């Protein structure tokens, strides 16, 4: 996890603290409203340390994260622990608007990955592929929600995609099946599954941008 510095006003003076570079909840670049909740002296075996607990309110997602920080020799503070410890990927707005549930389950899967729960994360990444495909189909294919819901993941990939993006989706499906089903067939790392998922997500972002351009021009 990367950290940046921030100056805050506390007890009639400005002090320099640390905070995560990105919000642990939403992944946005962090510029929160920070507030010191407590300040205590803690005696260790060889010295006495000043420890503060800080809350950081993210303006992007309106959620708070927290840090425990220790005073340095120059009176600034350095982070010793952060809650939550996860560092989510900041997904493209085009994708999160198209499929809010995709964004939520992706973040949950990534949090599981960062905590070492790779089996759970692999199952989650397979699920987000299906969620994103079906939300994309519902928005742009003209098929009904009932018809889309009846498709399994393999059929949905075949119906709505082809070429290179079809291959990327198939890799995610097949490797995701290894985390979802009883018997594994492939020997690949979770990072490889996620790399192909990122390719697919980038394609969806591109398609949304093309189908919904921010400006348009009437051609006579």
Buried (B, 14 or more C-beta within 10 A) or exposed (E): EEBEEBEBEBEEEEBBBBBBEBBBBBBBEBBBEBBBEEEEEEEEEEEEBBBBBBBBBBEBBEBBBBBBBEBEEEEBBBBEEBEBEBBBBEBBEBBBEBBEBBBEBBBBBBBBBBEEBBEBBBBBBBBBBBBBBBBBBBBBBEBEEEEBEEBEBBEBBEBBBEEEBBBBBBBBBBBBBBBBEEEEEEEEEBEEBBEBBEBBBBBBBEBBEEEEEEEEEEEE
